[in-house]
Amino acid sequence: MLQSSLPKQAEGAERLTLGRRIAALAFRSRRRFATAVAIAIAVLLGYHVIFGQNGITVYEQKRLEDRVLTQQIKELQEENSQLKGHVDRLQTSPDAIEHEAREKLHYTRPGEVIYTLDEKSGAGKAAEKPLGQGSDAVSKGSAVP
């Protein structure tokens, strides 16, 4: 009877030792698993920070768009100030009004003849067309004093 209980005790001691080994392995694995989960969370968080909806890439795109729009605003402000200056000159200066009428409307003074080049004929074949006394500009009564 003594002999039969000895293998059972040895088997029980092995089970306890095996149980402790499994518990130690589980404890060590638990730390490794927690470390792996923490690393995975850090990687996902980093990916979201860089490529997410409000990430660094979107931020850089918005900064570039801001620079482009700021440049457009500056250009439009410059154009606006030039146009305001042109309007002021047209409202105050008779010479500016005369210049604009001559350039845009082809108005002439009595006795003047304006020659215009036909844009369709090409550079080598520039045709001159007198706008003198039978022209639209004079027949409309568009003489500038």
Salt bridges, closest charged atoms under 4 A:
GLU11 OE2 - ARG15 NH2 2.83
GLU60 OE2 - ARG63 NH1 3.80
GLU98 OE2 - ARG102 NE 3.14
GLU98 OE2 - ARG109 NH2 2.63
GLU100 OE1 - HIS86 NE2 3.36
GLU112 OE1 - ARG102 NH1 2.90
